[in-house]
Amino acid sequence: MRRLVLLFLMPLLSLVAGDVGFTTEDEWAYQWYENEPFTIRCAASMPLFDNLTVTWAAPGEEGLLTTASVSQYYEVRSSSNVSGSEIYVKSVTPSVHGIYVCHVHTEDGEFYNKSIFALNYRDVKYHSMGTKYRRNVIVAVISSVVFLVPLFTLCLLHEYSWEKRHPEYKAMSRGKSQEMKLAYEGKHDYINNAFQTQL
């Protein structure tokens, strides 16, 4: 039974303890709260000058996004006389997690530079550590139950099938227990055949 308890606790501890070490994303990668808006600025990784034009490659979109693009998830905005220098994520959901690339061109259409960003690439940001661990604990409990229910079922089936195949062993065990109980109460002599002693 003690081993079964340990088997239950191991996945629980591993999932919870797996996030104990606090890590931060790199400068090019961002973590943000689920279901909240977020803005990625191309100027965060390179200097941008007037009359440059920026287009964006973003998760869930097949082509490049511009200020004229209509998207369910994004809005491309201009700032500091640079067209499309920011991409506004309307709501951070799993659909927008991933890699973003800003492509910068001159007003003549010549390629100038590009930069890569990531949003919630490894994990989301949490308002509190309790929120983070609550999800891990639920996952750990579910995975442990899924693992232990078949194990308990197999143990019960094995025990039942053993007693069914060996009814004499079950009867003998009950008889010995009764003899020992009577001997303890002083109502019967219990003979231990293994050592040829009488109690």
Backbone as JSON Lines, residues from 0, in Angstrom:
{"i":0,"aa":"M","n":[0.84,-1.2,0.0],"ca":[0.0,0.0,0.0],"c":[0.87,1.25,0.0]}
{"i":1,"aa":"R","n":[1.98,1.16,0.74],"ca":[2.89,2.31,0.81],"c":[3.47,2.62,-0.57]}
{"i":2,"aa":"R","n":[3.76,1.57,-1.33],"ca":[4.29,1.77,-2.67],"c":[3.27,2.43,-3.59]}
{"i":3,"aa":"L","n":[2.01,2.06,-3.43],"ca":[0.96,2.67,-4.25],"c":[0.81,4.15,-3.93]}
{"i":4,"aa":"V","n":[0.96,4.5,-2.65],"ca":[0.9,5.92,-2.27],"c":[2.04,6.69,-2.91]}
{"i":5,"aa":"L","n":[3.23,6.08,-2.91],"ca":[4.39,6.73,-3.53],"c":[4.18,6.89,-5.03]}
{"i":6,"aa":"L","n":[3.59,5.88,-5.66],"ca":[3.32,5.97,-7.09],"c":[2.33,7.1,-7.39]}
{"i":7,"aa":"F","n":[1.4,7.33,-6.47],"ca":[0.44,8.42,-6.64],"c":[1.12,9.78,-6.48]}
{"i":8,"aa":"L","n":[2.04,9.88,-5.51],"ca":[2.67,11.16,-5.21],"c":[3.74,11.55,-6.22]}
{"i":9,"aa":"M","n":[4.39,10.57,-6.84],"ca":[5.51,10.88,-7.73],"c":[5.11,11.78,-8.9]}
{"i":10,"aa":"P","n":[4.06,11.44,-9.67],"ca":[3.7,12.37,-10.76],"c":[3.21,13.71,-10.26]}
{"i":11,"aa":"L","n":[2.56,13.72,-9.1],"ca":[2.08,14.97,-8.53],"c":[3.24,15.89,-8.2]}
{"i":12,"aa":"L","n":[4.27,15.34,-7.53],"ca":[5.42,16.14,-7.14],"c":[6.23,16.57,-8.35]}
{"i":13,"aa":"S","n":[6.35,15.7,-9.34],"ca":[7.15,16.03,-10.51],"c":[6.55,17.19,-11.3]}
{"i":14,"aa":"L","n":[5.2,17.19,-11.43],"ca":[4.56,18.26,-12.19],"c":[4.6,19.59,-11.45]}
{"i":15,"aa":"V","n":[4.44,19.52,-10.13],"ca":[4.47,20.76,-9.35],"c":[5.88,21.29,-9.23]}
{"i":16,"aa":"A","n":[6.82,20.39,-8.92],"ca":[8.2,20.81,-8.72],"c":[8.87,21.2,-10.01]}
{"i":17,"aa":"G","n":[8.32,20.77,-11.14],"ca":[8.94,21.08,-12.42],"c":[8.98,22.56,-12.71]}
{"i":18,"aa":"D","n":[8.1,23.33,-12.09],"ca":[8.04,24.77,-12.34],"c":[8.56,25.58,-11.17]}
{"i":19,"aa":"V","n":[9.22,24.93,-10.2],"ca":[9.71,25.68,-9.04],"c":[10.79,26.66,-9.44]}
{"i":20,"aa":"G","n":[11.7,26.22,-10.34],"ca":[12.75,27.12,-10.79],"c":[12.17,28.21,-11.66]}
{"i":21,"aa":"F","n":[12.36,29.46,-11.27],"ca":[11.78,30.58,-11.99],"c":[12.71,30.99,-13.12]}
{"i":22,"aa":"T","n":[12.2,30.98,-14.33],"ca":[13.0,31.36,-15.48],"c":[12.3,32.49,-16.21]}
{"i":23,"aa":"T","n":[13.07,33.32,-16.88],"ca":[12.51,34.42,-17.66],"c":[12.81,34.17,-19.13]}
{"i":24,"aa":"E","n":[12.0,34.74,-19.98],"ca":[12.22,34.62,-21.4],"c":[13.41,35.48,-21.82]}
{"i":25,"aa":"D","n":[13.95,35.2,-23.01],"ca":[15.01,36.04,-23.55],"c":[14.43,37.39,-23.95]}
{"i":26,"aa":"E","n":[15.34,38.3,-24.35],"ca":[14.9,39.65,-24.68],"c":[13.95,39.66,-25.88]}
{"i":27,"aa":"W","n":[14.1,38.71,-26.77],"ca":[13.27,38.69,-27.97],"c":[11.95,37.95,-27.74]}
{"i":28,"aa":"A","n":[11.83,37.31,-26.58],"ca":[10.63,36.51,-26.31],"c":[9.88,37.1,-25.13]}
{"i":29,"aa":"Y","n":[8.57,37.12,-25.25],"ca":[7.72,37.72,-24.23],"c":[6.77,36.67,-23.63]}
{"i":30,"aa":"Q","n":[6.48,36.87,-22.36],"ca":[5.42,36.13,-21.69],"c":[4.34,37.12,-21.27]}
{"i":31,"aa":"W","n":[3.08,36.73,-21.51],"ca":[2.0,37.62,-21.14],"c":[0.79,36.83,-20.67]}
{"i":32,"aa":"Y","n":[-0.14,37.56,-20.01],"ca":[-1.32,36.93,-19.42],"c":[-2.31,36.48,-20.49]}
{"i":33,"aa":"E","n":[-2.93,35.36,-20.24],"ca":[-3.94,34.85,-21.14],"c":[-5.16,35.78,-21.18]}
{"i":34,"aa":"N","n":[-5.76,35.91,-22.36],"ca":[-6.99,36.68,-22.59],"c":[-6.82,38.17,-22.35]}
{"i":35,"aa":"E","n":[-5.58,38.66,-22.43],"ca":[-5.33,40.1,-22.32],"c":[-4.58,40.57,-23.56]}
{"i":36,"aa":"P","n":[-4.72,41.84,-23.94],"ca":[-4.03,42.35,-25.14],"c":[-2.53,42.54,-24.9]}
{"i":37,"aa":"F","n":[-1.78,42.57,-26.01],"ca":[-0.34,42.77,-25.91],"c":[0.17,43.4,-27.21]}
{"i":38,"aa":"T","n":[1.21,44.21,-27.08],"ca":[1.78,44.89,-28.25],"c":[3.25,44.52,-28.41]}
{"i":39,"aa":"I","n":[3.63,44.13,-29.63],"ca":[5.03,43.85,-29.95],"c":[5.52,44.97,-30.87]}
{"i":40,"aa":"R","n":[6.65,45.56,-30.51],"ca":[7.2,46.69,-31.26],"c":[8.48,46.27,-31.97]}
{"i":41,"aa":"C","n":[8.51,46.48,-33.26],"ca":[9.7,46.13,-34.04],"c":[10.9,46.94,-33.6]}
{"i":42,"aa":"A","n":[10.68,48.18,-33.16],"ca":[11.77,49.06,-32.73],"c":[12.47,48.56,-31.48]}
{"i":43,"aa":"A","n":[11.9,47.55,-30.8],"ca":[12.54,47.02,-29.6],"c":[13.82,46.28,-29.92]}
{"i":44,"aa":"S","n":[14.01,45.89,-31.18],"ca":[15.21,45.11,-31.53],"c":[16.1,45.8,-32.55]}
{"i":45,"aa":"M","n":[15.64,46.91,-33.11],"ca":[16.46,47.63,-34.11],"c":[16.01,49.08,-34.19]}
{"i":46,"aa":"P","n":[16.9,49.97,-34.61],"ca":[16.48,51.36,-34.81],"c":[15.66,51.49,-36.09]}
{"i":47,"aa":"L","n":[14.57,52.24,-36.0],"ca":[13.72,52.47,-37.16],"c":[13.73,53.95,-37.51]}
{"i":48,"aa":"F","n":[13.76,54.25,-38.79],"ca":[13.83,55.62,-39.25],"c":[12.55,55.99,-39.99]}
{"i":49,"aa":"D","n":[12.38,57.28,-40.2],"ca":[11.19,57.77,-40.91],"c":[11.1,57.14,-42.3]}
{"i":50,"aa":"N","n":[9.85,56.96,-42.71],"ca":[9.52,56.49,-44.05],"c":[9.86,55.01,-44.28]}
{"i":51,"aa":"L","n":[10.18,54.3,-43.22],"ca":[10.31,52.85,-43.35],"c":[8.93,52.21,-43.25]}
{"i":52,"aa":"T","n":[8.78,51.03,-43.81],"ca":[7.52,50.3,-43.76],"c":[7.77,48.92,-43.17]}
{"i":53,"aa":"V","n":[6.9,48.53,-42.23],"ca":[7.06,47.24,-41.56],"c":[5.84,46.37,-41.84]}
{"i":54,"aa":"T","n":[6.11,45.12,-42.19],"ca":[5.05,44.12,-42.31],"c":[5.36,42.99,-41.34]}
{"i":55,"aa":"W","n":[4.31,42.23,-40.98],"ca":[4.46,41.24,-39.91],"c":[4.02,39.85,-40.37]}
{"i":56,"aa":"A","n":[4.8,38.86,-39.99],"ca":[4.38,37.46,-40.07],"c":[3.99,37.04,-38.66]}
{"i":57,"aa":"A","n":[2.8,36.49,-38.51],"ca":[2.28,36.18,-37.18],"c":[1.58,34.83,-37.18]}
{"i":58,"aa":"P","n":[1.51,34.16,-36.03],"ca":[0.83,32.86,-35.94],"c":[-0.63,32.96,-36.36]}
{"i":59,"aa":"G","n":[-1.07,31.98,-37.12],"ca":[-2.46,31.93,-37.55],"c":[-2.76,32.72,-38.81]}
{"i":60,"aa":"E","n":[-1.75,33.41,-39.37],"ca":[-1.95,34.2,-40.57],"c":[-1.05,33.66,-41.69]}
{"i":61,"aa":"E","n":[-1.62,33.48,-42.86],"ca":[-0.85,32.92,-43.97],"c":[0.08,33.94,-44.61]}
{"i":62,"aa":"G","n":[-0.39,35.14,-44.84],"ca":[0.44,36.15,-45.48],"c":[0.96,37.17,-44.48]}
{"i":63,"aa":"L","n":[1.68,38.16,-45.02],"ca":[2.21,39.23,-44.17],"c":[1.1,40.24,-43.86]}
{"i":64,"aa":"L","n":[1.13,40.73,-42.65],"ca":[0.13,41.7,-42.2],"c":[0.67,43.11,-42.37]}
{"i":65,"aa":"T","n":[-0.19,44.01,-42.84],"ca":[0.15,45.42,-42.97],"c":[-0.88,46.24,-42.22]}
{"i":66,"aa":"T","n":[-0.72,47.55,-42.27],"ca":[-1.68,48.43,-41.59],"c":[-3.07,48.33,-42.23]}
{"i":67,"aa":"A","n":[-3.13,47.84,-43.47],"ca":[-4.42,47.72,-44.16],"c":[-5.06,46.36,-43.93]}
{"i":68,"aa":"S","n":[-4.36,45.46,-43.26],"ca":[-4.88,44.1,-43.07],"c":[-6.0,44.07,-42.05]}
{"i":69,"aa":"V","n":[-6.96,43.19,-42.29],"ca":[-8.04,42.95,-41.35],"c":[-7.85,41.55,-40.79]}
{"i":70,"aa":"S","n":[-7.71,41.44,-39.48],"ca":[-7.42,40.15,-38.86],"c":[-8.28,39.97,-37.62]}
{"i":71,"aa":"Q","n":[-8.6,38.71,-37.36],"ca":[-9.37,38.38,-36.16],"c":[-8.54,38.56,-34.9]}
{"i":72,"aa":"Y","n":[-7.22,38.36,-35.04],"ca":[-6.36,38.35,-33.86],"c":[-5.49,39.6,-33.7]}
{"i":73,"aa":"Y","n":[-5.19,40.29,-34.8],"ca":[-4.17,41.33,-34.76],"c":[-4.66,42.64,-35.37]}
{"i":74,"aa":"E","n":[-3.89,43.69,-35.0],"ca":[-4.05,44.99,-35.64],"c":[-2.65,45.6,-35.77]}
{"i":75,"aa":"V","n":[-2.25,45.91,-37.01],"ca":[-0.93,46.5,-37.25],"c":[-1.05,48.01,-37.17]}
{"i":76,"aa":"R","n":[-0.21,48.61,-36.34],"ca":[-0.29,50.05,-36.1],"c":[1.03,50.74,-36.46]}
{"i":77,"aa":"S","n":[0.93,52.04,-36.68],"ca":[2.11,52.85,-37.0],"c":[2.49,53.72,-35.81]}
{"i":78,"aa":"S","n":[3.76,54.03,-35.72],"ca":[4.23,54.95,-34.67],"c":[5.54,55.58,-35.11]}
{"i":79,"aa":"S","n":[5.78,56.8,-34.67],"ca":[7.03,57.54,-34.96],"c":[7.32,57.6,-36.46]}
{"i":80,"aa":"N","n":[6.27,57.85,-37.26],"ca":[6.4,57.98,-38.72],"c":[6.88,56.7,-39.4]}
{"i":81,"aa":"V","n":[6.71,55.58,-38.73],"ca":[7.07,54.29,-39.33],"c":[5.79,53.48,-39.48]}
{"i":82,"aa":"S","n":[5.44,53.16,-40.71],"ca":[4.2,52.45,-40.98],"c":[4.3,50.99,-40.54]}
{"i":83,"aa":"G","n":[3.35,50.59,-39.7],"ca":[3.28,49.19,-39.28],"c":[4.33,48.77,-38.28]}
{"i":84,"aa":"S","n":[4.86,49.7,-37.54],"ca":[5.97,49.36,-36.63],"c":[5.55,48.54,-35.42]}
{"i":85,"aa":"E","n":[4.24,48.45,-35.16],"ca":[3.75,47.68,-34.01],"c":[2.66,46.71,-34.46]}
{"i":86,"aa":"I","n":[2.62,45.57,-33.79],"ca":[1.52,44.65,-34.0],"c":[0.8,44.48,-32.66]}
{"i":87,"aa":"Y","n":[-0.48,44.79,-32.68],"ca":[-1.31,44.75,-31.48],"c":[-2.07,43.42,-31.46]}
{"i":88,"aa":"V","n":[-1.8,42.61,-30.45],"ca":[-2.5,41.34,-30.27],"c":[-3.76,41.62,-29.46]}
{"i":89,"aa":"K","n":[-4.91,41.38,-30.04],"ca":[-6.17,41.76,-29.39],"c":[-6.43,40.97,-28.12]}
{"i":90,"aa":"S","n":[-6.1,39.69,-28.11],"ca":[-6.29,38.85,-26.93],"c":[-5.29,37.7,-27.0]}
{"i":91,"aa":"V","n":[-4.5,37.55,-25.96],"ca":[-3.49,36.5,-25.93],"c":[-4.16,35.16,-25.61]}
{"i":92,"aa":"T","n":[-4.25,34.33,-26.62],"ca":[-4.82,32.99,-26.5],"c":[-3.84,32.01,-27.14]}
{"i":93,"aa":"P","n":[-4.05,30.7,-26.97],"ca":[-3.15,29.73,-27.62],"c":[-3.03,29.91,-29.12]}
{"i":94,"aa":"S","n":[-4.03,30.5,-29.76],"ca":[-3.99,30.7,-31.21],"c":[-2.91,31.68,-31.64]}
{"i":95,"aa":"V","n":[-2.49,32.57,-30.74],"ca":[-1.49,33.58,-31.1],"c":[-0.14,33.32,-30.44]}
{"i":96,"aa":"H","n":[0.01,32.19,-29.75],"ca":[1.3,31.85,-29.18],"c":[2.25,31.44,-30.31]}
{"i":97,"aa":"G","n":[3.49,31.89,-30.24],"ca":[4.45,31.45,-31.26],"c":[5.4,32.55,-31.69]}
{"i":98,"aa":"I","n":[5.87,32.43,-32.93],"ca":[6.92,33.3,-33.46],"c":[6.32,34.42,-34.31]}
{"i":99,"aa":"Y","n":[6.87,35.63,-34.12],"ca":[6.5,36.81,-34.9],"c":[7.75,37.34,-35.6]}
{"i":100,"aa":"V","n":[7.6,37.77,-36.83],"ca":[8.72,38.34,-37.57],"c":[8.28,39.67,-38.17]}
{"i":101,"aa":"C","n":[9.05,40.72,-37.87],"ca":[8.78,42.01,-38.51],"c":[9.77,42.2,-39.66]}
{"i":102,"aa":"H","n":[9.23,42.46,-40.85],"ca":[10.03,42.69,-42.05],"c":[10.04,44.19,-42.34]}
{"i":103,"aa":"V","n":[11.21,44.76,-42.43],"ca":[11.34,46.21,-42.62],"c":[11.84,46.5,-44.03]}
{"i":104,"aa":"H","n":[11.15,47.41,-44.73],"ca":[11.53,47.82,-46.07],"c":[11.6,49.34,-46.15]}
{"i":105,"aa":"T","n":[12.37,49.83,-47.1],"ca":[12.44,51.27,-47.35],"c":[11.2,51.69,-48.14]}
{"i":106,"aa":"E","n":[11.06,53.0,-48.33],"ca":[9.9,53.48,-49.09],"c":[9.97,53.06,-50.55]}
{"i":107,"aa":"D","n":[11.14,52.67,-51.02],"ca":[11.28,52.18,-52.39],"c":[11.0,50.69,-52.5]}
{"i":108,"aa":"G","n":[10.69,50.04,-51.36],"ca":[10.39,48.62,-51.37],"c":[11.58,47.72,-51.2]}
{"i":109,"aa":"E","n":[12.76,48.31,-50.96],"ca":[13.96,47.49,-50.78],"c":[14.01,46.96,-49.35]}
{"i":110,"aa":"F","n":[14.51,45.73,-49.23],"ca":[14.61,45.11,-47.91],"c":[15.64,45.85,-47.06]}
{"i":111,"aa":"Y","n":[15.25,46.13,-45.82],"ca":[16.14,46.84,-44.91],"c":[16.63,45.94,-43.78]}
{"i":112,"aa":"N","n":[15.72,45.27,-43.1],"ca":[16.11,44.41,-41.99],"c":[14.88,43.6,-41.54]}
{"i":113,"aa":"K","n":[15.11,42.65,-40.67],"ca":[14.0,41.92,-40.06],"c":[14.39,41.49,-38.66]}
{"i":114,"aa":"S","n":[13.38,41.21,-37.85],"ca":[13.64,40.81,-36.48],"c":[12.59,39.77,-36.05]}
{"i":115,"aa":"I","n":[13.01,38.88,-35.16],"ca":[12.15,37.78,-34.7],"c":[11.78,38.0,-33.24]}
{"i":116,"aa":"F","n":[10.51,37.76,-32.93],"ca":[10.0,37.82,-31.56],"c":[9.2,36.55,-31.28]}
{"i":117,"aa":"A","n":[8.95,36.32,-30.0],"ca":[8.11,35.19,-29.61],"c":[7.16,35.64,-28.5]}
{"i":118,"aa":"L","n":[5.98,35.08,-28.52],"ca":[4.99,35.4,-27.49],"c":[4.5,34.09,-26.86]}
{"i":119,"aa":"N","n":[4.72,33.97,-25.55],"ca":[4.32,32.77,-24.81],"c":[4.8,31.5,-25.51]}
{"i":120,"aa":"Y","n":[6.04,31.54,-25.96],"ca":[6.59,30.41,-26.72],"c":[6.79,29.18,-25.84]}
{"i":121,"aa":"R","n":[7.21,29.41,-24.58],"ca":[7.42,28.3,-23.65],"c":[6.29,28.18,-22.63]}
{"i":122,"aa":"D","n":[5.79,29.3,-22.17],"ca":[4.72,29.27,-21.17],"c":[4.07,30.63,-21.11]}
{"i":123,"aa":"V","n":[2.91,30.69,-20.48],"ca":[2.2,31.95,-20.32],"c":[2.66,32.62,-19.03]}
{"i":124,"aa":"K","n":[2.24,33.86,-18.84],"ca":[2.52,34.58,-17.62],"c":[1.32,34.46,-16.7]}
{"i":125,"aa":"Y","n":[1.58,34.36,-15.39],"ca":[0.51,34.17,-14.42],"c":[0.44,35.37,-13.48]}
{"i":126,"aa":"H","n":[-0.78,35.7,-13.07],"ca":[-0.96,36.79,-12.12],"c":[-0.44,36.4,-10.74]}
{"i":127,"aa":"S","n":[-0.46,35.11,-10.41],"ca":[0.06,34.63,-9.13],"c":[0.57,33.21,-9.31]}
{"i":128,"aa":"M","n":[1.5,32.81,-8.46],"ca":[2.05,31.46,-8.53],"c":[0.99,30.42,-8.19]}
{"i":129,"aa":"G","n":[0.01,30.82,-7.36],"ca":[-1.06,29.89,-7.01],"c":[-1.86,29.46,-8.22]}
{"i":130,"aa":"T","n":[-2.1,30.41,-9.15],"ca":[-2.82,30.07,-10.37],"c":[-2.04,29.07,-11.2]}
{"i":131,"aa":"K","n":[-0.74,29.25,-11.26],"ca":[0.11,28.35,-12.04],"c":[0.11,26.95,-11.46]}
{"i":132,"aa":"Y","n":[0.29,26.85,-10.13],"ca":[0.37,25.53,-9.52],"c":[-0.97,24.84,-9.46]}
{"i":133,"aa":"R","n":[-2.07,25.58,-9.41],"ca":[-3.4,24.97,-9.36],"c":[-3.64,24.13,-10.61]}
{"i":134,"aa":"R","n":[-3.25,24.65,-11.75],"ca":[-3.41,23.89,-12.99],"c":[-2.54,22.64,-12.98]}
{"i":135,"aa":"N","n":[-1.3,22.75,-12.48],"ca":[-0.4,21.6,-12.45],"c":[-0.9,20.52,-11.52]}
{"i":136,"aa":"V","n":[-1.46,20.93,-10.37],"ca":[-1.97,19.96,-9.42],"c":[-3.15,19.19,-10.01]}
{"i":137,"aa":"I","n":[-4.04,19.91,-10.7],"ca":[-5.19,19.24,-11.31],"c":[-4.72,18.22,-12.34]}
{"i":138,"aa":"V","n":[-3.75,18.61,-13.17],"ca":[-3.22,17.69,-14.17],"c":[-2.57,16.49,-13.51]}
{"i":139,"aa":"A","n":[-1.82,16.72,-12.42],"ca":[-1.14,15.63,-11.73],"c":[-2.14,14.65,-11.11]}
{"i":140,"aa":"V","n":[-3.2,15.18,-10.5],"ca":[-4.2,14.31,-9.89],"c":[-4.9,13.46,-10.94]}
{"i":141,"aa":"I","n":[-5.26,14.08,-12.06],"ca":[-5.93,13.34,-13.13],"c":[-5.03,12.25,-13.69]}
{"i":142,"aa":"S","n":[-3.76,12.59,-13.93],"ca":[-2.83,11.59,-14.48],"c":[-2.59,10.46,-13.49]}
{"i":143,"aa":"S","n":[-2.54,10.78,-12.19],"ca":[-2.33,9.74,-11.19],"c":[-3.53,8.81,-11.11]}
{"i":144,"aa":"V","n":[-4.73,9.38,-11.17],"ca":[-5.94,8.55,-11.13],"c":[-6.0,7.63,-12.35]}
{"i":145,"aa":"V","n":[-5.68,8.2,-13.5],"ca":[-5.69,7.39,-14.73],"c":[-4.7,6.24,-14.63]}
{"i":146,"aa":"F","n":[-3.58,6.48,-13.95],"ca":[-2.57,5.43,-13.82],"c":[-2.94,4.41,-12.74]}
{"i":147,"aa":"L","n":[-3.51,4.88,-11.63],"ca":[-3.73,4.0,-10.48],"c":[-5.0,3.16,-10.6]}
{"i":148,"aa":"V","n":[-6.04,3.67,-11.23],"ca":[-7.29,2.89,-11.34],"c":[-7.08,1.55,-12.02]}
{"i":149,"aa":"P","n":[-6.39,1.52,-13.18],"ca":[-6.12,0.2,-13.77],"c":[-5.25,-0.68,-12.89]}
{"i":150,"aa":"L","n":[-4.3,-0.04,-12.16],"ca":[-3.42,-0.81,-11.29],"c":[-4.2,-1.47,-10.16]}
{"i":151,"aa":"F","n":[-5.08,-0.71,-9.51],"ca":[-5.92,-1.27,-8.45],"c":[-6.83,-2.36,-9.0]}
{"i":152,"aa":"T","n":[-7.36,-2.13,-10.18],"ca":[-8.24,-3.14,-10.79],"c":[-7.5,-4.44,-11.04]}
{"i":153,"aa":"L","n":[-6.27,-4.36,-11.54],"ca":[-5.47,-5.56,-11.78],"c":[-5.16,-6.29,-10.48]}
{"i":154,"aa":"C","n":[-4.86,-5.52,-9.43],"ca":[-4.56,-6.13,-8.12],"c":[-5.78,-6.89,-7.59]}
{"i":155,"aa":"L","n":[-6.95,-6.28,-7.68],"ca":[-8.17,-6.92,-7.19],"c":[-8.51,-8.16,-8.0]}
{"i":156,"aa":"L","n":[-8.34,-8.07,-9.32],"ca":[-8.62,-9.23,-10.16],"c":[-7.66,-10.37,-9.87]}
{"i":157,"aa":"H","n":[-6.4,-10.03,-9.63],"ca":[-5.41,-11.06,-9.32],"c":[-5.73,-11.73,-7.99]}
{"i":158,"aa":"E","n":[-6.09,-10.94,-6.97],"ca":[-6.42,-11.5,-5.66],"c":[-7.66,-12.38,-5.75]}
{"i":159,"aa":"Y","n":[-8.65,-11.92,-6.47],"ca":[-9.89,-12.69,-6.58],"c":[-9.64,-13.99,-7.35]}
{"i":160,"aa":"S","n":[-8.89,-13.92,-8.44],"ca":[-8.62,-15.12,-9.23],"c":[-7.76,-16.11,-8.45]}
{"i":161,"aa":"W","n":[-6.82,-15.61,-7.6],"ca":[-5.98,-16.5,-6.8],"c":[-6.82,-17.27,-5.79]}
{"i":162,"aa":"E","n":[-7.71,-16.58,-5.09],"ca":[-8.55,-17.25,-4.11],"c":[-9.52,-18.23,-4.79]}
{"i":163,"aa":"K","n":[-9.97,-17.87,-5.98],"ca":[-10.89,-18.75,-6.69],"c":[-10.18,-20.02,-7.15]}
{"i":164,"aa":"R","n":[-8.9,-19.88,-7.55],"ca":[-8.15,-21.05,-7.99],"c":[-7.63,-21.89,-6.83]}
{"i":165,"aa":"H","n":[-7.49,-21.27,-5.64],"ca":[-6.94,-21.98,-4.47],"c":[-7.88,-21.81,-3.28]}
{"i":166,"aa":"P","n":[-9.07,-22.4,-3.31],"ca":[-10.01,-22.24,-2.2],"c":[-9.5,-22.89,-0.92]}
{"i":167,"aa":"E","n":[-8.65,-23.93,-1.04],"ca":[-8.13,-24.59,0.16],"c":[-7.21,-23.67,0.95]}
{"i":168,"aa":"Y","n":[-6.48,-22.79,0.24],"ca":[-5.59,-21.85,0.92],"c":[-6.39,-20.84,1.73]}
{"i":169,"aa":"K","n":[-7.49,-20.35,1.15],"ca":[-8.34,-19.4,1.85],"c":[-8.97,-20.04,3.08]}
{"i":170,"aa":"A","n":[-9.47,-21.32,2.95],"ca":[-10.07,-22.01,4.09],"c":[-9.05,-22.28,5.18]}
{"i":171,"aa":"M","n":[-7.83,-22.66,4.76],"ca":[-6.77,-22.94,5.73],"c":[-6.39,-21.68,6.5]}
{"i":172,"aa":"S","n":[-6.32,-20.56,5.8],"ca":[-5.96,-19.3,6.46],"c":[-7.01,-18.9,7.48]}
{"i":173,"aa":"R","n":[-8.28,-19.07,7.15],"ca":[-9.35,-18.73,8.09],"c":[-9.32,-19.67,9.29]}
{"i":174,"aa":"G","n":[-9.03,-20.97,9.06],"ca":[-8.97,-21.94,10.17],"c":[-7.86,-21.63,11.13]}
{"i":175,"aa":"K","n":[-6.69,-21.26,10.61],"ca":[-5.56,-20.92,11.48],"c":[-5.86,-19.67,12.3]}
{"i":176,"aa":"S","n":[-6.48,-18.7,11.66],"ca":[-6.81,-17.48,12.38],"c":[-7.76,-17.77,13.53]}
{"i":177,"aa":"Q","n":[-8.73,-18.66,13.31],"ca":[-9.69,-19.01,14.36],"c":[-9.0,-19.75,15.49]}
{"i":178,"aa":"E","n":[-8.08,-20.67,15.16],"ca":[-7.35,-21.41,16.2],"c":[-6.51,-20.47,17.05]}
{"i":179,"aa":"M","n":[-5.84,-19.53,16.4],"ca":[-4.99,-18.58,17.13],"c":[-5.83,-17.69,18.04]}
{"i":180,"aa":"K","n":[-6.99,-17.32,17.56],"ca":[-7.87,-16.47,18.37],"c":[-8.35,-17.22,19.61]}
{"i":181,"aa":"L","n":[-8.74,-18.49,19.45],"ca":[-9.19,-19.29,20.59],"c":[-8.05,-19.55,21.56]}
{"i":182,"aa":"A","n":[-6.84,-19.8,21.04],"ca":[-5.69,-20.03,21.91],"c":[-5.38,-18.78,22.72]}
{"i":183,"aa":"Y","n":[-5.5,-17.6,22.08],"ca":[-5.23,-16.36,22.78],"c":[-6.23,-16.14,23.9]}
{"i":184,"aa":"E","n":[-7.47,-16.56,23.69],"ca":[-8.5,-16.41,24.71],"c":[-8.48,-17.54,25.75]}
{"i":185,"aa":"G","n":[-7.56,-18.5,25.58],"ca":[-7.42,-19.59,26.53],"c":[-8.45,-20.67,26.39]}
{"i":186,"aa":"K","n":[-9.17,-20.74,25.28],"ca":[-10.24,-21.71,25.1],"c":[-9.78,-22.92,24.28]}
{"i":187,"aa":"H","n":[-8.56,-22.85,23.73],"ca":[-8.13,-23.93,22.85],"c":[-6.61,-23.91,22.76]}
{"i":188,"aa":"D","n":[-6.02,-25.08,22.65],"ca":[-4.58,-25.18,22.48],"c":[-4.25,-25.04,21.0]}
{"i":189,"aa":"Y","n":[-3.31,-24.14,20.7],"ca":[-2.9,-23.93,19.31],"c":[-1.56,-24.6,19.1]}
{"i":190,"aa":"I","n":[-1.46,-25.49,18.15],"ca":[-0.24,-26.22,17.86],"c":[0.37,-25.65,16.59]}
{"i":191,"aa":"N","n":[1.61,-25.15,16.74],"ca":[2.35,-24.63,15.62],"c":[3.14,-25.79,15.01]}
{"i":192,"aa":"N","n":[2.69,-26.32,13.88],"ca":[3.32,-27.48,13.27],"c":[4.74,-27.2,12.8]}
{"i":193,"aa":"A","n":[5.04,-25.96,12.49],"ca":[6.36,-25.64,11.97],"c":[7.43,-25.87,13.02]}
{"i":194,"aa":"F","n":[7.12,-25.59,14.3],"ca":[8.11,-25.73,15.38],"c":[7.73,-26.81,16.38]}
{"i":195,"aa":"Q","n":[6.62,-27.49,16.15],"ca":[6.15,-28.56,17.05],"c":[6.05,-28.06,18.48]}
{"i":196,"aa":"T","n":[5.46,-26.92,18.63],"ca":[5.27,-26.36,19.96],"c":[3.77,-26.2,20.2]}
{"i":197,"aa":"Q","n":[3.4,-26.17,21.47],"ca":[1.98,-26.04,21.82],"c":[1.79,-24.8,22.65]}
{"i":198,"aa":"L","n":[0.8,-23.99,22.26],"ca":[0.49,-22.76,23.0],"c":[-0.7,-22.97,23.87]}
